[in-house]
Amino acid sequence: MNFNYYLPVNVVFGCGKVKEVGEIAKPYGKKALIVTGKSSAKKSGLYDKVKDSLSAAGIESALFDKVSQNPLTTTAIEGAEFARETGADLVVAIGGGSIMDCAKSIAFLAVNDGDINDYIFNKKKSDKALPIILIPTTCGTGSEGNGFAVLTNPENGDKKSLRCNAIIAKASIVDPECMMTMPKKVLASVGFDALCHSIEAYTSKIAQPFTDALALYAIELIADSLVDLYNGSEDVEKWEKITIASTIGGMVINQAGVTLSHGMEHPASGLKDIVHGHGLAALTPVIIEASYKGDEYKFGRISKLLGGTDASDCAEQVKKLLAQIDMTLKLSDLGLAEEDIPWMAENCMKVSAAGVANNPVVFTQEEIAEIYRKAM
């Protein structure tokens, strides 16, 4: 057995911890670029709370609030230009995975020249970025726990991640109280994304003992919390469980990667700008059904954690969970059609080669097209 595990992320966890952002950020800069979406951080009051905490610590700030769902390479470029114009020497993100990923990319591009796509496709490399502080407001992507930043190129629909240790946050303030204002539809989507991260990392061909232990723990936490929270539970312990699980999901994919669910979803949302968790919901049961014989032991462990008996009913347990959070979906429900399948299958091989290779069963482009067809 041979493996490496390296992940220098500082997770600051606990209810109310967001109030400490100023003191946490103080060692890293004097002028922060705060990256948010268009409205939610302002409406919730979290933006003001962060800005005031930074100010109290002597840190000036500027606001970049143009990040949308499935962030674009062009938005990251615009944000980096703004960071340079304002003299920012620190990036603070408030939001879900899209915002954190875009903020990481902004921090990277602010100090690196050239085409972002060259870095995404590993034609160029750099180990430099502005210091980053992340404050997740959704329990889904786990971006606060890794060095990934997923971006979509609007010119060709390629959705792929920038990956490097330079964009691992100097501190990730994981405060369950920041999650509690999420609409239940958002919670369902991001919670399922978090579950997929740990399922995929656990069953990945490059999984290792540390990621296995963490992923199993995270799957159990989500199984114990997501449905209850969706149904309106205000139990703080359950919020802590799903929030910890989300961060763990980000950490394990940093090491063990994702497999085919994310590999096939990225072309779908790159093409149609669909909600990431919805794309995963349409694809994951079909992919597990096609893949479980590649590792019956691990899919059996997952099934039992979700209430099943063995690998053969793992997909069914995932479907039951999705039904409980009102996310029983097909790709056709999301605006995708039969004629999109050839492009998605080809694009999957292009942007998700690692995810295809990591899957317990490695499928050809033609077989991937057939899985898309079954998910329609």
N, C-alpha and C positions, 0 to 999 in steps of 0.2 A: 504494500500500500504506500503510495506517494501522493502528497498533496501540499499545497501552500494555502495559508489563510492569513490575509493581510487586509485590515479594514480600519484605518485610523479616524473613526468618527466619534465625536464627543456628543453623546445623547444626554440632554438635560431634561429629565422626565418629572412630571408632577403637576397637579392642579394648581393654577395660579403662577406657574413658573414664567409665563410670558411677561409678567411685570418686571422681571429681572433682565430683560433684553439689553437695556442700556449698559449695565455693568458687565454683562457677558460679552457684549460687542466692543467694549472700551479698549481692550488690547490690540484691536485689529484695524482701527481707522478713526478718522476725524470727520469724514463726510460720507454719509450712507446714501446709496440709491435704494429706495424702498420700492420693491416690485410687487404689484398686486394685479388683480383683475379689475374689471371696469367699475364694480360697485359693492360686492358683498363685504369686503373688509371694511369699507367705509360705513355701510349700513349697520353692521354689527358693532361698530365702535372700536374694533380691534386696531384699525389703522391709527386712530388717534392715540390709543393706549401705547402702541409701539413708538410712534413719533415722540410722544411726551417722555417716555422712558429714555429714549435715545438723547433727547434734548437735555434731560436732567443729568445725564452722564457726560454732557459737553460735546455731543455728536450732532452736527448739522445733518439735514436730510433733504433729498429731492425725491419726487414721486414719479414713477413710470407705471401707468395703469392701463396699458394697452394689450395685455395678454389675454388671449381667448382660448377656448377649448381646442385641444390638439394644436399646440403652439407652432408657429411657422418660423422657418429659418430667417425670413425677412423681418419678423418682429424682433428676433434676437439681435439682428444686425442693427435695427433702429434703436433698440435699448442700449446697445454697446456704444453707439455714437452719442447718445444722450448722457451716458455715464461719463464719457470723456469730456463732453462739453461742460458738465456740471462739476468736474473735478472729483468725482466720487472715488474713494479708495477702499470701499467696502460695499457689499451688496446684501441687503436684507430682504428676504422673500416672505410674504404673508399670503398663504392660499393653499390650494390643492396641488396635485402633481403637475398640472400644466404650468402653473405659475412658478413652482419650484424649479422645474426643468428649464423654463425660459430664463429664470434668474441665474441659474448655473451657467447657461450658455452666454448670457450677457456678461457675467463675470469673466468668462473665458475669452470672449471676443474683444473685451475692452483692452486686453493686453497682448493679443495675438493678431498678426496680420494675415491676410489671405482669405480664401474662400472657406467658409464653415463646412461645406460639403466635403472638402478635401480632408479635413480632420475627422469627420464622421465616417468616411470610407477608408480611413487609415493611410491616406496618401501623404499626409503630413502629421507630425506629432508635436506636442508641447506639454511641458509640465508646469505651466504658469497660468494663474488666474487671480483675480482679486479675491480677497477673503470673503467667505460666504457664511451668513447666518440664516438658517431656515426655520420657519414657524409654520408647520402644516396645520391646515384647518379642515382637512378631510383625512379619514383613515383608510387610505387606499393604495396609492402608488408606492409608498415607502421611499420616495425620492430623498427624504431626509436621512436615509441610511445607506446611501451608495454614491458612486461616482458616475451615474448615468444621467443623461438629459435627452429625452426623446423629442425630436423635432420633425415637422413635415415640410418638405420642399414643395412650395405651391406650383412650381414650374412643371413638375413631373409626377407629383403624388407620392414620392418616396418618403416613407415614415421610418426613421431609423435613429439610433441613439449615438450621441457624442459620448465617449467613454474615456475617462482618465481620472487619476487620483487627485489632480489639481482642483477638480470641481466637487470633491467631497467637502461638506460643510465644516467650517472650523467649530461650529456648534449648531446642533439641531435642538430647538426648544420644543419638546413634545408635551403639550399641555392638553389633557383631555377636555378641559373646559372650552378650548377653542373649537372643538368638534361639535359641540352640543346644539349649535344653531343650524346644522345641516338639514335641509328638507329630506324627508324619508326616502324620496326617489334617488337623491344623491347618495345617501347612506347605503342603499341597496347596491347601487352601481359600484361605488368605491370599495364597499365591504367585500363584494365578490371579486373584484380585482385583487385585493389583498389575499384572499383565499387562493386564487389562481397562482399568485407569486410563490406561495409556499408549496402548493401541490406540484408546480412545475420544477421548482428548485429541488424538491425531494426526489422526484422521479427522473431528473436530468441524468444523462450519462456521465456528467462531470461532477455529480454530487459527491460529498465527502462527509466524514463523521460529524464535523461541527455543524455543517449546514443541515444535515439530516436531523440532528437533535433539535436545532432551533426551529426548523420547518414543522416538525411534528408538534412541537409545543404551540406554535402559532396556529396551526390548523385546529387544534383542540380549543384554543382560546376563542377563535371565530365561531366554531360550532356551538360554544357555550354562550355566545353573546349576540350575534348578528340578528337573528330572528326576533329575539326579545326586544332589542333596541328598535328594530324596525316597527315592532308593534307598540312602541310608545314607552317602553321601560325607561325610567329616569335613574336607574341604579348606577351610581358612580363607578362601582367596581366593574360593571359590564363595559362601561365606556373605557375604563383603564385597560381591560382585557383586549378590546378590539383595537385600541390605539397602539398598545405594545405589539400586537400581532402584525399590524400594518408596518410598523418600523422594522420588525424582524423580517417581514417579507421583502422589504427593500434590501436588507443586509444579505439575505441568502441568495438573492438573484445576482448580487454583486460578485459572488463567488462561484455559484453553480449555474448561473445563467437561467434563461427561460427556455421553454420547449415550444411545442407546436401551437398551443393556444395563442400565445402572444405573437408567435411567428406568423400565424395566419390572420390574426386580427389586425395587425399593423397595415397590411395592404388594404383591408376593408375600410378602416377609418382614414387612411391616407387618401383613398379614392373618394369617399362620400362624407367625410367629416362627421362620422357617427360618434355617439358616446362610447368611449372605450369599453366600459364595463358591460354595455349592452352587446357589443360585438363579441366579447368573451362569453357572455351568457348563451349566445346563439351557437357558438363554435365548440365550447369546452366539452359538453356531454358527448357530442359526436366524435370528437378527437379521443376522449378517454375510451369510448367504446371500440375505436379502431386500434388503440395503443396498449390496452391493459395487459395483453398477453406478453408484452415485452418486459414486464416486471410485475408479475402477479403478487409477489410478496408485498411490495411497496403500495401498489394500488389496493391491496387487501387491507393494509394498515390504515390507509386513508378512508376506505369505505367504513371500517369499524368506528373510526372517530366521528364519522357523519351519521352513524346509526345503522350501518349495513352489516353484512356478514363476511364478504370476501370480494376479491377483485372483480368478479363477474357482475356484481351489482353496484360497483362504484359509480358508474355513469348515472344509474337510477337514483342513487342518493344525492348526487349533485343536482339532478332534475328536481327532486323533492325540495331541496333547499331553495332552488330558484323559484319554485312555485310559491313557497312560503313568503318570499319577498317580492312577489308579483313581477318576476323577470323571466317568465317563460317566453322565449323569443326565437324567431327564425331570422335568418339574414334578409329574407324578403320583407319582413316587417320593418326593417331598417332602411329600406329604399334600394337594396341591392337586387340585381336581377341575373338571370342565367347568362346573359351576354357579358357580364362583368367577370365571370369565372376565369376565362383564359388569361386576362391581364393580371388578376389577383394571384393566380397560381404562379405565373412567371415572375411577378414582382416579389412574391414570397421567397422564391429561390435567390433573388437578388439581394433583398434587404434583410432577410432573416435566415441566412445560410447557417449561422451558428445554432439558432433555435431548431431548425430542421435536423441538424446533426446531433443535437443533444437529446432529441425525443427518444423514448424507449424503443420505439419502432421507427426506423428511418424510411420515409416515404419518397417516392419519385414525384416529379412535377405532375404527372398524370394522375397519380393516386391522391395528391393534394387537391387537384381539381375535383376529383370525385367526392372528397370530404366536404369541400365547399358546396357541392351539389346537394349532398345529404343534409347540410345545414340550412339550405334554402327553404 
